[in-house]
């Protein structure tokens, strides 16, 4: 079993880095031999805000996080980062959990591969 940690730093919209990270995380999570964790830090914490409204036909990173979670990934969101952005824990998408630097440290030690976007 391969264990991969994705660390996302970019805002949900404006660039496609978070979008592409979640596309890859979802694809890997669908593989039977893969275990995936996703940690959102900095501006990427906003990716986990529920209730995102985007134009018809445009990707929705909240929905994409739900797809990654349903494929079996764990999702952690930096607590300091959501506090700084005024996001309450109850505003996170289902399955995303408030997290800490200590948990990111543990996840980094757990991982065979760390991919940073």
PDB file as gemmi writes it, atoms N, CA and C in Angstrom:
CRYST1    1.000    1.000    1.000  90.00  90.00  90.00 P 1                      
ATOM      1  N   UNK A   1       0.852  -1.185   0.000  1.00  0.00           N  
ATOM      2  CA  UNK A   1       0.000   0.000   0.000  1.00  0.00           C  
ATOM      3  C   UNK A   1       0.889   1.236   0.000  1.00  0.00           C  
ATOM      4  N   UNK A   2       0.583   2.162  -0.895  1.00  0.00           N  
ATOM      5  CA  UNK A   2       1.294   3.425  -0.985  1.00  0.00           C  
ATOM      6  C   UNK A   2       0.499   4.489  -0.237  1.00  0.00           C  
ATOM      7  N   UNK A   3       1.199   5.313   0.546  1.00  0.00           N  
ATOM      8  CA  UNK A   3       0.554   6.352   1.354  1.00  0.00           C  
ATOM      9  C   UNK A   3       1.031   7.713   0.861  1.00  0.00           C  
ATOM     10  N   UNK A   4       0.069   8.522   0.387  1.00  0.00           N  
ATOM     11  CA  UNK A   4       0.406   9.818  -0.190  1.00  0.00           C  
ATOM     12  C   UNK A   4      -0.315  10.932   0.551  1.00  0.00           C  
ATOM     13  N   UNK A   5       0.445  11.960   0.899  1.00  0.00           N  
ATOM     14  CA  UNK A   5      -0.095  13.163   1.515  1.00  0.00           C  
ATOM     15  C   UNK A   5      -0.034  14.291   0.506  1.00  0.00           C  
ATOM     16  N   UNK A   6      -1.166  14.945   0.306  1.00  0.00           N  
ATOM     17  CA  UNK A   6      -1.248  16.138  -0.527  1.00  0.00           C  
ATOM     18  C   UNK A   6      -1.352  17.341   0.400  1.00  0.00           C  
ATOM     19  N   UNK A   7      -0.483  18.329   0.203  1.00  0.00           N  
ATOM     20  CA  UNK A   7      -0.553  19.580   0.945  1.00  0.00           C  
ATOM     21  C   UNK A   7      -0.893  20.676  -0.061  1.00  0.00           C  
ATOM     22  N   UNK A   8      -2.043  21.307   0.140  1.00  0.00           N  
ATOM     23  CA  UNK A   8      -2.501  22.373  -0.758  1.00  0.00           C  
ATOM     24  C   UNK A   8      -2.324  23.716  -0.064  1.00  0.00           C  
ATOM     25  N   UNK A   9      -1.786  24.692  -0.786  1.00  0.00           N  
ATOM     26  CA  UNK A   9      -1.534  26.030  -0.265  1.00  0.00           C  
ATOM     27  C   UNK A   9      -2.348  27.123  -0.945  1.00  0.00           C  
ATOM     28  N   UNK A  10      -2.777  26.895  -2.182  1.00  0.00           N  
ATOM     29  CA  UNK A  10      -3.398  27.962  -2.977  1.00  0.00           C  
ATOM     30  C   UNK A  10      -4.893  28.107  -2.718  1.00  0.00           C  
ATOM     31  N   UNK A  11      -5.367  29.317  -2.948  1.00  0.00           N  
ATOM     32  CA  UNK A  11      -6.796  29.623  -2.828  1.00  0.00           C  
ATOM     33  C   UNK A  11      -7.599  28.734  -3.773  1.00  0.00           C  
ATOM     34  N   UNK A  12      -8.880  28.536  -3.464  1.00  0.00           N  
ATOM     35  CA  UNK A  12      -9.691  27.648  -4.294  1.00  0.00           C  
ATOM     36  C   UNK A  12      -9.863  28.120  -5.735  1.00  0.00           C  
ATOM     37  N   UNK A  13      -9.870  29.416  -5.938  1.00  0.00           N  
ATOM     38  CA  UNK A  13     -10.092  29.947  -7.275  1.00  0.00           C  
ATOM     39  C   UNK A  13      -9.037  31.015  -7.556  1.00  0.00           C  
ATOM     40  N   UNK A  14      -8.759  31.259  -8.804  1.00  0.00           N  
ATOM     41  CA  UNK A  14      -7.744  32.237  -9.192  1.00  0.00           C  
ATOM     42  C   UNK A  14      -6.590  31.552  -9.910  1.00  0.00           C  
ATOM     43  N   UNK A  15      -6.201  30.399  -9.406  1.00  0.00           N  
ATOM     44  CA  UNK A  15      -5.266  29.520 -10.108  1.00  0.00           C  
ATOM     45  C   UNK A  15      -5.945  28.152 -10.151  1.00  0.00           C  
ATOM     46  N   UNK A  16      -5.354  27.237 -10.845  1.00  0.00           N  
ATOM     47  CA  UNK A  16      -5.933  25.889 -10.899  1.00  0.00           C  
ATOM     48  C   UNK A  16      -5.114  24.882 -10.104  1.00  0.00           C  
ATOM     49  N   UNK A  17      -4.220  25.361  -9.243  1.00  0.00           N  
ATOM     50  CA  UNK A  17      -3.366  24.443  -8.485  1.00  0.00           C  
ATOM     51  C   UNK A  17      -4.175  23.547  -7.548  1.00  0.00           C  
ATOM     52  N   UNK A  18      -5.074  24.125  -6.767  1.00  0.00           N  
ATOM     53  CA  UNK A  18      -5.876  23.312  -5.851  1.00  0.00           C  
ATOM     54  C   UNK A  18      -6.786  22.366  -6.629  1.00  0.00           C  
ATOM     55  N   UNK A  19      -7.354  22.864  -7.707  1.00  0.00           N  
ATOM     56  CA  UNK A  19      -8.192  22.042  -8.587  1.00  0.00           C  
ATOM     57  C   UNK A  19      -7.405  20.836  -9.105  1.00  0.00           C  
ATOM     58  N   UNK A  20      -6.220  21.073  -9.624  1.00  0.00           N  
ATOM     59  CA  UNK A  20      -5.418  19.977 -10.163  1.00  0.00           C  
ATOM     60  C   UNK A  20      -4.942  19.022  -9.076  1.00  0.00           C  
ATOM     61  N   UNK A  21      -4.635  19.554  -7.901  1.00  0.00           N  
ATOM     62  CA  UNK A  21      -4.244  18.697  -6.783  1.00  0.00           C  
ATOM     63  C   UNK A  21      -5.375  17.741  -6.418  1.00  0.00           C  
ATOM     64  N   UNK A  22      -6.589  18.253  -6.357  1.00  0.00           N  
ATOM     65  CA  UNK A  22      -7.732  17.410  -5.987  1.00  0.00           C  
ATOM     66  C   UNK A  22      -8.086  16.419  -7.092  1.00  0.00           C  
ATOM     67  N   UNK A  23      -7.861  16.803  -8.338  1.00  0.00           N  
ATOM     68  CA  UNK A  23      -8.066  15.850  -9.438  1.00  0.00           C  
ATOM     69  C   UNK A  23      -7.123  14.658  -9.278  1.00  0.00           C  
ATOM     70  N   UNK A  24      -5.856  14.941  -8.994  1.00  0.00           N  
ATOM     71  CA  UNK A  24      -4.880  13.869  -8.821  1.00  0.00           C  
ATOM     72  C   UNK A  24      -5.169  13.059  -7.558  1.00  0.00           C  
ATOM     73  N   UNK A  25      -5.502  13.732  -6.472  1.00  0.00           N  
ATOM     74  CA  UNK A  25      -5.814  13.027  -5.218  1.00  0.00           C  
ATOM     75  C   UNK A  25      -6.999  12.088  -5.400  1.00  0.00           C  
ATOM     76  N   UNK A  26      -8.020  12.550  -6.103  1.00  0.00           N  
ATOM     77  CA  UNK A  26      -9.198  11.705  -6.342  1.00  0.00           C  
ATOM     78  C   UNK A  26      -8.843  10.504  -7.209  1.00  0.00           C  
ATOM     79  N   UNK A  27      -8.061  10.725  -8.238  1.00  0.00           N  
ATOM     80  CA  UNK A  27      -7.658   9.638  -9.120  1.00  0.00           C  
ATOM     81  C   UNK A  27      -6.860   8.584  -8.353  1.00  0.00           C  
ATOM     82  N   UNK A  28      -5.923   9.040  -7.526  1.00  0.00           N  
ATOM     83  CA  UNK A  28      -5.132   8.093  -6.721  1.00  0.00           C  
ATOM     84  C   UNK A  28      -5.994   7.383  -5.685  1.00  0.00           C  
ATOM     85  N   UNK A  29      -6.905   8.118  -5.046  1.00  0.00           N  
ATOM     86  CA  UNK A  29      -7.748   7.530  -4.000  1.00  0.00           C  
ATOM     87  C   UNK A  29      -8.631   6.416  -4.533  1.00  0.00           C  
ATOM     88  N   UNK A  30      -8.935   6.450  -5.812  1.00  0.00           N  
ATOM     89  CA  UNK A  30      -9.763   5.403  -6.418  1.00  0.00           C  
ATOM     90  C   UNK A  30      -8.997   4.090  -6.588  1.00  0.00           C  
ATOM     91  N   UNK A  31      -7.673   4.144  -6.513  1.00  0.00           N  
ATOM     92  CA  UNK A  31      -6.848   2.944  -6.679  1.00  0.00           C  
ATOM     93  C   UNK A  31      -6.839   2.146  -5.378  1.00  0.00           C  
ATOM     94  N   UNK A  32      -7.004   0.867  -5.498  1.00  0.00           N  
ATOM     95  CA  UNK A  32      -7.101   0.013  -4.319  1.00  0.00           C  
ATOM     96  C   UNK A  32      -5.834   0.021  -3.472  1.00  0.00           C  
ATOM     97  N   UNK A  33      -4.700   0.210  -4.090  1.00  0.00           N  
ATOM     98  CA  UNK A  33      -3.429   0.130  -3.373  1.00  0.00           C  
ATOM     99  C   UNK A  33      -2.962   1.478  -2.822  1.00  0.00           C  
ATOM    100  N   UNK A  34      -3.840   2.470  -2.793  1.00  0.00           N  
ATOM    101  CA  UNK A  34      -3.456   3.815  -2.364  1.00  0.00           C  
ATOM    102  C   UNK A  34      -4.226   4.253  -1.132  1.00  0.00           C  
ATOM    103  N   UNK A  35      -3.527   4.925  -0.242  1.00  0.00           N  
ATOM    104  CA  UNK A  35      -4.149   5.582   0.899  1.00  0.00           C  
ATOM    105  C   UNK A  35      -3.766   7.055   0.803  1.00  0.00           C  
ATOM    106  N   UNK A  36      -4.780   7.944   0.878  1.00  0.00           N  
ATOM    107  CA  UNK A  36      -4.584   9.364   0.606  1.00  0.00           C  
ATOM    108  C   UNK A  36      -5.024  10.208   1.798  1.00  0.00           C  
ATOM    109  N   UNK A  37      -4.226  11.237   2.081  1.00  0.00           N  
ATOM    110  CA  UNK A  37      -4.613  12.278   3.033  1.00  0.00           C  
ATOM    111  C   UNK A  37      -4.383  13.623   2.343  1.00  0.00           C  
ATOM    112  N   UNK A  38      -5.279  14.566   2.615  1.00  0.00           N  
ATOM    113  CA  UNK A  38      -5.187  15.906   2.026  1.00  0.00           C  
ATOM    114  C   UNK A  38      -5.193  16.907   3.174  1.00  0.00           C  
ATOM    115  N   UNK A  39      -4.197  17.801   3.172  1.00  0.00           N  
ATOM    116  CA  UNK A  39      -4.124  18.841   4.195  1.00  0.00           C  
ATOM    117  C   UNK A  39      -4.188  20.191   3.509  1.00  0.00           C  
ATOM    118  N   UNK A  40      -5.139  21.020   3.946  1.00  0.00           N  
ATOM    119  CA  UNK A  40      -5.339  22.356   3.387  1.00  0.00           C  
ATOM    120  C   UNK A  40      -4.762  23.381   4.351  1.00  0.00           C  
ATOM    121  N   UNK A  41      -3.854  24.204   3.837  1.00  0.00           N  
ATOM    122  CA  UNK A  41      -3.174  25.184   4.681  1.00  0.00           C  
ATOM    123  C   UNK A  41      -3.128  26.517   3.937  1.00  0.00           C  
ATOM    124  N   UNK A  42      -2.993  27.611   4.676  1.00  0.00           N  
ATOM    125  CA  UNK A  42      -2.964  28.934   4.045  1.00  0.00           C  
ATOM    126  C   UNK A  42      -4.280  29.209   3.328  1.00  0.00           C  
ATOM    127  N   UNK A  43      -4.184  29.818   2.155  1.00  0.00           N  
ATOM    128  CA  UNK A  43      -5.393  30.153   1.400  1.00  0.00           C  
ATOM    129  C   UNK A  43      -6.185  28.928   0.960  1.00  0.00           C  
ATOM    130  N   UNK A  44      -5.552  27.767   0.906  1.00  0.00           N  
ATOM    131  CA  UNK A  44      -6.265  26.548   0.512  1.00  0.00           C  
ATOM    132  C   UNK A  44      -7.328  26.145   1.533  1.00  0.00           C  
ATOM    133  N   UNK A  45      -7.241  26.668   2.750  1.00  0.00           N  
ATOM    134  CA  UNK A  45      -8.265  26.368   3.756  1.00  0.00           C  
ATOM    135  C   UNK A  45      -9.656  26.738   3.243  1.00  0.00           C  
ATOM    136  N   UNK A  46      -9.745  27.759   2.419  1.00  0.00           N  
ATOM    137  CA  UNK A  46     -11.040  28.186   1.872  1.00  0.00           C  
ATOM    138  C   UNK A  46     -11.628  27.170   0.896  1.00  0.00           C  
ATOM    139  N   UNK A  47     -10.829  26.236   0.418  1.00  0.00           N  
ATOM    140  CA  UNK A  47     -11.351  25.168  -0.451  1.00  0.00           C  
ATOM    141  C   UNK A  47     -12.403  24.337   0.272  1.00  0.00           C  
ATOM    142  N   UNK A  48     -12.284  24.256   1.600  1.00  0.00           N  
ATOM    143  CA  UNK A  48     -13.178  23.402   2.381  1.00  0.00           C  
ATOM    144  C   UNK A  48     -14.429  24.114   2.880  1.00  0.00           C  
ATOM    145  N   UNK A  49     -14.624  25.362   2.485  1.00  0.00           N  
ATOM    146  CA  UNK A  49     -15.829  26.073   2.930  1.00  0.00           C  
ATOM    147  C   UNK A  49     -17.041  25.542   2.185  1.00  0.00           C  
ATOM    148  N   UNK A  50     -18.040  25.144   2.929  1.00  0.00           N  
ATOM    149  CA  UNK A  50     -19.267  24.627   2.304  1.00  0.00           C  
ATOM    150  C   UNK A  50     -20.072  25.777   1.710  1.00  0.00           C  
ATOM    151  N   UNK A  51     -20.987  25.432   0.818  1.00  0.00           N  
ATOM    152  CA  UNK A  51     -21.893  26.411   0.234  1.00  0.00           C  
ATOM    153  C   UNK A  51     -21.280  27.288  -0.838  1.00  0.00           C  
ATOM    154  N   UNK A  52     -20.196  26.844  -1.447  1.00  0.00           N  
ATOM    155  CA  UNK A  52     -19.578  27.636  -2.510  1.00  0.00           C  
ATOM    156  C   UNK A  52     -20.530  27.744  -3.701  1.00  0.00           C  
ATOM    157  N   UNK A  53     -20.661  28.941  -4.224  1.00  0.00           N  
ATOM    158  CA  UNK A  53     -21.510  29.193  -5.392  1.00  0.00           C  
ATOM    159  C   UNK A  53     -20.601  29.591  -6.543  1.00  0.00           C  
ATOM    160  N   UNK A  54     -20.605  28.780  -7.582  1.00  0.00           N  
ATOM    161  CA  UNK A  54     -19.765  29.060  -8.751  1.00  0.00           C  
ATOM    162  C   UNK A  54     -20.650  29.099  -9.996  1.00  0.00           C  
ATOM    163  N   UNK A  55     -20.187  29.739 -11.067  1.00  0.00           N  
ATOM    164  CA  UNK A  55     -20.978  29.778 -12.293  1.00  0.00           C  
ATOM    165  C   UNK A  55     -21.256  28.376 -12.828  1.00  0.00           C  
ATOM    166  N   UNK A  56     -22.368  28.211 -13.488  1.00  0.00           N  
ATOM    167  CA  UNK A  56     -22.733  26.931 -14.096  1.00  0.00           C  
ATOM    168  C   UNK A  56     -21.603  26.465 -15.013  1.00  0.00           C  
ATOM    169  N   UNK A  57     -21.235  25.213 -14.841  1.00  0.00           N  
ATOM    170  CA  UNK A  57     -20.181  24.628 -15.666  1.00  0.00           C  
ATOM    171  C   UNK A  57     -18.784  24.805 -15.113  1.00  0.00           C  
ATOM    172  N   UNK A  58     -18.631  25.565 -14.016  1.00  0.00           N  
ATOM    173  CA  UNK A  58     -17.327  25.810 -13.416  1.00  0.00           C  
ATOM    174  C   UNK A  58     -17.118  24.817 -12.282  1.00  0.00           C  
ATOM    175  N   UNK A  59     -15.887  24.404 -12.070  1.00  0.00           N  
ATOM    176  CA  UNK A  59     -15.622  23.452 -10.989  1.00  0.00           C  
ATOM    177  C   UNK A  59     -15.892  24.083  -9.625  1.00  0.00           C  
ATOM    178  N   UNK A  60     -16.273  23.234  -8.670  1.00  0.00           N  
ATOM    179  CA  UNK A  60     -16.560  23.650  -7.301  1.00  0.00           C  
ATOM    180  C   UNK A  60     -15.643  22.846  -6.392  1.00  0.00           C  
ATOM    181  N   UNK A  61     -14.700  23.513  -5.730  1.00  0.00           N  
ATOM    182  CA  UNK A  61     -13.717  22.779  -4.933  1.00  0.00           C  
ATOM    183  C   UNK A  61     -14.319  22.133  -3.697  1.00  0.00           C  
ATOM    184  N   UNK A  62     -15.395  22.682  -3.155  1.00  0.00           N  
ATOM    185  CA  UNK A  62     -16.084  22.013  -2.054  1.00  0.00           C  
ATOM    186  C   UNK A  62     -16.622  20.662  -2.499  1.00  0.00           C  
ATOM    187  N   UNK A  63     -17.234  20.642  -3.675  1.00  0.00           N  
ATOM    188  CA  UNK A  63     -17.744  19.381  -4.233  1.00  0.00           C  
ATOM    189  C   UNK A  63     -16.602  18.416  -4.528  1.00  0.00           C  
ATOM    190  N   UNK A  64     -15.496  18.949  -5.040  1.00  0.00           N  
ATOM    191  CA  UNK A  64     -14.356  18.083  -5.353  1.00  0.00           C  
ATOM    192  C   UNK A  64     -13.771  17.461  -4.083  1.00  0.00           C  
ATOM    193  N   UNK A  65     -13.721  18.217  -2.993  1.00  0.00           N  
ATOM    194  CA  UNK A  65     -13.249  17.645  -1.730  1.00  0.00           C  
ATOM    195  C   UNK A  65     -14.163  16.514  -1.277  1.00  0.00           C  
ATOM    196  N   UNK A  66     -15.471  16.694  -1.460  1.00  0.00           N  
ATOM    197  CA  UNK A  66     -16.410  15.621  -1.117  1.00  0.00           C  
ATOM    198  C   UNK A  66     -16.151  14.372  -1.953  1.00  0.00           C  
ATOM    199  N   UNK A  67     -15.826  14.551  -3.224  1.00  0.00           N  
ATOM    200  CA  UNK A  67     -15.523  13.400  -4.091  1.00  0.00           C  
ATOM    201  C   UNK A  67     -14.255  12.682  -3.614  1.00  0.00           C  
ATOM    202  N   UNK A  68     -13.254  13.452  -3.232  1.00  0.00           N  
ATOM    203  CA  UNK A  68     -12.000  12.874  -2.738  1.00  0.00           C  
ATOM    204  C   UNK A  68     -12.265  12.111  -1.443  1.00  0.00           C  
ATOM    205  N   UNK A  69     -13.063  12.696  -0.561  1.00  0.00           N  
ATOM    206  CA  UNK A  69     -13.403  12.031   0.700  1.00  0.00           C  
ATOM    207  C   UNK A  69     -14.173  10.740   0.456  1.00  0.00           C  
ATOM    208  N   UNK A  70     -15.144  10.794  -0.453  1.00  0.00           N  
ATOM    209  CA  UNK A  70     -15.929   9.589  -0.753  1.00  0.00           C  
ATOM    210  C   UNK A  70     -15.066   8.491  -1.368  1.00  0.00           C  
ATOM    211  N   UNK A  71     -13.961   8.883  -2.001  1.00  0.00           N  
ATOM    212  CA  UNK A  71     -13.029   7.900  -2.560  1.00  0.00           C  
ATOM    213  C   UNK A  71     -12.113   7.330  -1.474  1.00  0.00           C  
ATOM    214  N   UNK A  72     -12.247   7.824  -0.244  1.00  0.00           N  
ATOM    215  CA  UNK A  72     -11.514   7.235   0.875  1.00  0.00           C  
ATOM    216  C   UNK A  72     -10.448   8.099   1.512  1.00  0.00           C  
ATOM    217  N   UNK A  73     -10.259   9.312   1.061  1.00  0.00           N  
ATOM    218  CA  UNK A  73      -9.212  10.176   1.611  1.00  0.00           C  
ATOM    219  C   UNK A  73      -9.651  10.850   2.903  1.00  0.00           C  
ATOM    220  N   UNK A  74      -8.689  11.133   3.754  1.00  0.00           N  
ATOM    221  CA  UNK A  74      -8.906  11.964   4.933  1.00  0.00           C  
ATOM    222  C   UNK A  74      -8.570  13.397   4.554  1.00  0.00           C  
ATOM    223  N   UNK A  75      -9.312  14.360   5.133  1.00  0.00           N  
ATOM    224  CA  UNK A  75      -9.085  15.764   4.823  1.00  0.00           C  
ATOM    225  C   UNK A  75      -8.917  16.545   6.125  1.00  0.00           C  
ATOM    226  N   UNK A  76      -7.779  17.202   6.242  1.00  0.00           N  
ATOM    227  CA  UNK A  76      -7.508  18.067   7.386  1.00  0.00           C  
ATOM    228  C   UNK A  76      -7.392  19.503   6.913  1.00  0.00           C  
ATOM    229  N   UNK A  77      -7.874  20.427   7.744  1.00  0.00           N  
ATOM    230  CA  UNK A  77      -7.823  21.853   7.410  1.00  0.00           C  
ATOM    231  C   UNK A  77      -7.157  22.574   8.578  1.00  0.00           C  
ATOM    232  N   UNK A  78      -6.141  23.355   8.274  1.00  0.00           N  
ATOM    233  CA  UNK A  78      -5.397  24.091   9.296  1.00  0.00           C  
ATOM    234  C   UNK A  78      -6.351  24.977  10.114  1.00  0.00           C  
ATOM    235  N   UNK A  79      -6.409  24.740  11.413  1.00  0.00           N  
ATOM    236  CA  UNK A  79      -7.290  25.512  12.275  1.00  0.00           C  
ATOM    237  C   UNK A  79      -6.912  26.979  12.352  1.00  0.00           C  
ATOM    238  N   UNK A  80      -5.625  27.275  12.434  1.00  0.00           N  
ATOM    239  CA  UNK A  80      -5.164  28.658  12.457  1.00  0.00           C  
ATOM    240  C   UNK A  80      -5.565  29.374  11.177  1.00  0.00           C  
ATOM    241  N   UNK A  81      -5.487  28.657  10.068  1.00  0.00           N  
ATOM    242  CA  UNK A  81      -5.793  29.250   8.756  1.00  0.00           C  
ATOM    243  C   UNK A  81      -7.283  29.540   8.598  1.00  0.00           C  
ATOM    244  N   UNK A  82      -8.148  28.643   9.082  1.00  0.00           N  
ATOM    245  CA  UNK A  82      -9.583  28.930   8.968  1.00  0.00           C  
ATOM    246  C   UNK A  82      -9.975  30.057   9.916  1.00  0.00           C  
ATOM    247  N   UNK A  83      -9.348  30.097  11.086  1.00  0.00           N  
ATOM    248  CA  UNK A  83      -9.625  31.205  12.013  1.00  0.00           C  
ATOM    249  C   UNK A  83      -9.251  32.541  11.375  1.00  0.00           C  
ATOM    250  N   UNK A  84      -8.098  32.596  10.735  1.00  0.00           N  
ATOM    251  CA  UNK A  84      -7.620  33.835  10.112  1.00  0.00           C  
ATOM    252  C   UNK A  84      -8.540  34.295   8.982  1.00  0.00           C  
ATOM    253  N   UNK A  85      -9.265  33.351   8.394  1.00  0.00           N  
ATOM    254  CA  UNK A  85     -10.138  33.677   7.266  1.00  0.00           C  
ATOM    255  C   UNK A  85     -11.607  33.773   7.671  1.00  0.00           C  
ATOM    256  N   UNK A  86     -11.875  33.699   8.964  1.00  0.00           N  
ATOM    257  CA  UNK A  86     -13.241  33.849   9.458  1.00  0.00           C  
ATOM    258  C   UNK A  86     -14.150  32.675   9.127  1.00  0.00           C  
ATOM    259  N   UNK A  87     -13.576  31.506   8.916  1.00  0.00           N  
ATOM    260  CA  UNK A  87     -14.366  30.308   8.603  1.00  0.00           C  
ATOM    261  C   UNK A  87     -14.557  29.523   9.892  1.00  0.00           C  
ATOM    262  N   UNK A  88     -15.803  29.268  10.224  1.00  0.00           N  
ATOM    263  CA  UNK A  88     -16.121  28.479  11.411  1.00  0.00           C  
ATOM    264  C   UNK A  88     -16.020  26.995  11.076  1.00  0.00           C  
ATOM    265  N   UNK A  89     -15.714  26.202  12.079  1.00  0.00           N  
ATOM    266  CA  UNK A  89     -15.581  24.757  11.870  1.00  0.00           C  
ATOM    267  C   UNK A  89     -16.861  24.148  11.300  1.00  0.00           C  
ATOM    268  N   UNK A  90     -18.023  24.650  11.715  1.00  0.00           N  
ATOM    269  CA  UNK A  90     -19.290  24.110  11.213  1.00  0.00           C  
ATOM    270  C   UNK A  90     -19.585  24.545   9.776  1.00  0.00           C  
ATOM    271  N   UNK A  91     -18.724  25.387   9.190  1.00  0.00           N  
ATOM    272  CA  UNK A  91     -18.881  25.813   7.802  1.00  0.00           C  
ATOM    273  C   UNK A  91     -18.031  24.972   6.839  1.00  0.00           C  
ATOM    274  N   UNK A  92     -17.316  23.997   7.373  1.00  0.00           N  
ATOM    275  CA  UNK A  92     -16.484  23.152   6.516  1.00  0.00           C  
ATOM    276  C   UNK A  92     -17.347  22.102   5.818  1.00  0.00           C  
ATOM    277  N   UNK A  93     -16.920  21.703   4.635  1.00  0.00           N  
ATOM    278  CA  UNK A  93     -17.635  20.646   3.922  1.00  0.00           C  
ATOM    279  C   UNK A  93     -17.610  19.370   4.753  1.00  0.00           C  
ATOM    280  N   UNK A  94     -18.596  18.537   4.520  1.00  0.00           N  
ATOM    281  CA  UNK A  94     -18.697  17.270   5.239  1.00  0.00           C  
ATOM    282  C   UNK A  94     -17.403  16.470   5.071  1.00  0.00           C  
ATOM    283  N   UNK A  95     -16.905  15.958   6.186  1.00  0.00           N  
ATOM    284  CA  UNK A  95     -15.711  15.115   6.143  1.00  0.00           C  
ATOM    285  C   UNK A  95     -14.400  15.856   6.287  1.00  0.00           C  
ATOM    286  N   UNK A  96     -14.415  17.176   6.162  1.00  0.00           N  
ATOM    287  CA  UNK A  96     -13.197  17.965   6.393  1.00  0.00           C  
ATOM    288  C   UNK A  96     -13.149  18.307   7.876  1.00  0.00           C  
ATOM    289  N   UNK A  97     -11.985  18.124   8.485  1.00  0.00           N  
ATOM    290  CA  UNK A  97     -11.865  18.333   9.920  1.00  0.00           C  
ATOM    291  C   UNK A  97     -10.835  19.410  10.240  1.00  0.00           C  
ATOM    292  N   UNK A  98     -11.165  20.215  11.221  1.00  0.00           N  
ATOM    293  CA  UNK A  98     -10.199  21.190  11.743  1.00  0.00           C  
ATOM    294  C   UNK A  98      -8.975  20.408  12.201  1.00  0.00           C  
ATOM    295  N   UNK A  99      -7.807  20.903  11.867  1.00  0.00           N  
ATOM    296  CA  UNK A  99      -6.598  20.169  12.168  1.00  0.00           C  
ATOM    297  C   UNK A  99      -5.531  21.104  12.729  1.00  0.00           C  
ATOM    298  N   UNK A 100      -4.355  20.547  12.934  1.00  0.00           N  
ATOM    299  CA  UNK A 100      -3.260  21.282  13.567  1.00  0.00           C  
ATOM    300  C   UNK A 100      -1.945  20.995  12.857  1.00  0.00           C  
ATOM    301  N   UNK A 101      -0.948  21.782  13.173  1.00  0.00           N  
ATOM    302  CA  UNK A 101       0.395  21.545  12.647  1.00  0.00           C  
ATOM    303  C   UNK A 101       0.935  20.211  13.177  1.00  0.00           C  
ATOM    304  N   UNK A 102       0.543  19.842  14.379  1.00  0.00           N  
ATOM    305  CA  UNK A 102       0.974  18.552  14.936  1.00  0.00           C  
ATOM    306  C   UNK A 102       0.428  17.396  14.096  1.00  0.00           C  
ATOM    307  N   UNK A 103      -0.826  17.513  13.655  1.00  0.00           N  
ATOM    308  CA  UNK A 103      -1.389  16.458  12.812  1.00  0.00           C  
ATOM    309  C   UNK A 103      -0.703  16.440  11.445  1.00  0.00           C  
ATOM    310  N   UNK A 104      -0.418  17.615  10.880  1.00  0.00           N  
ATOM    311  CA  UNK A 104       0.303  17.661   9.615  1.00  0.00           C  
ATOM    312  C   UNK A 104       1.675  17.007   9.766  1.00  0.00           C  
ATOM    313  N   UNK A 105       2.331  17.235  10.890  1.00  0.00           N  
ATOM    314  CA  UNK A 105       3.620  16.596  11.157  1.00  0.00           C  
ATOM    315  C   UNK A 105       3.474  15.078  11.180  1.00  0.00           C  
ATOM    316  N   UNK A 106       2.461  14.590  11.885  1.00  0.00           N  
ATOM    317  CA  UNK A 106       2.229  13.141  11.959  1.00  0.00           C  
ATOM    318  C   UNK A 106       1.899  12.566  10.585  1.00  0.00           C  
ATOM    319  N   UNK A 107       1.086  13.272   9.815  1.00  0.00           N  
ATOM    320  CA  UNK A 107       0.731  12.798   8.479  1.00  0.00           C  
ATOM    321  C   UNK A 107       1.961  12.779   7.577  1.00  0.00           C  
ATOM    322  N   UNK A 108       2.847  13.751   7.732  1.00  0.00           N  
ATOM    323  CA  UNK A 108       4.067  13.793   6.930  1.00  0.00           C  
ATOM    324  C   UNK A 108       4.955  12.597   7.270  1.00  0.00           C  
ATOM    325  N   UNK A 109       5.051  12.259   8.541  1.00  0.00           N  
ATOM    326  CA  UNK A 109       5.837  11.091   8.947  1.00  0.00           C  
ATOM    327  C   UNK A 109       5.200   9.793   8.450  1.00  0.00           C  
ATOM    328  N   UNK A 110       3.895   9.747   8.375  1.00  0.00           N  
ATOM    329  CA  UNK A 110       3.155   8.564   7.929  1.00  0.00           C  
ATOM    330  C   UNK A 110       3.355   8.314   6.441  1.00  0.00           C  
ATOM    331  N   UNK A 111       3.466   9.382   5.658  1.00  0.00           N  
ATOM    332  CA  UNK A 111       3.432   9.304   4.191  1.00  0.00           C  
ATOM    333  C   UNK A 111       4.700   8.715   3.580  1.00  0.00           C  
ATOM    334  N   UNK A 112       4.501   7.948   2.501  1.00  0.00           N  
ATOM    335  CA  UNK A 112       5.604   7.529   1.652  1.00  0.00           C  
ATOM    336  C   UNK A 112       5.985   8.652   0.694  1.00  0.00           C  
ATOM    337  N   UNK A 113       4.954   9.413   0.274  1.00  0.00           N  
ATOM    338  CA  UNK A 113       5.148  10.524  -0.662  1.00  0.00           C  
ATOM    339  C   UNK A 113       4.366  11.730  -0.152  1.00  0.00           C  
ATOM    340  N   UNK A 114       4.983  12.906  -0.273  1.00  0.00           N  
ATOM    341  CA  UNK A 114       4.318  14.155   0.045  1.00  0.00           C  
ATOM    342  C   UNK A 114       4.341  14.990  -1.228  1.00  0.00           C  
ATOM    343  N   UNK A 115       3.148  15.375  -1.688  1.00  0.00           N  
ATOM    344  CA  UNK A 115       3.020  16.187  -2.891  1.00  0.00           C  
ATOM    345  C   UNK A 115       2.453  17.538  -2.469  1.00  0.00           C  
ATOM    346  N   UNK A 116       3.170  18.603  -2.813  1.00  0.00           N  
ATOM    347  CA  UNK A 116       2.782  19.949  -2.387  1.00  0.00           C  
ATOM    348  C   UNK A 116       2.337  20.752  -3.607  1.00  0.00           C  
ATOM    349  N   UNK A 117       1.145  21.320  -3.523  1.00  0.00           N  
ATOM    350  CA  UNK A 117       0.598  22.193  -4.564  1.00  0.00           C  
ATOM    351  C   UNK A 117       0.443  23.579  -4.001  1.00  0.00           C  
TER     352      UNK A 117                                                      
END                                                                             
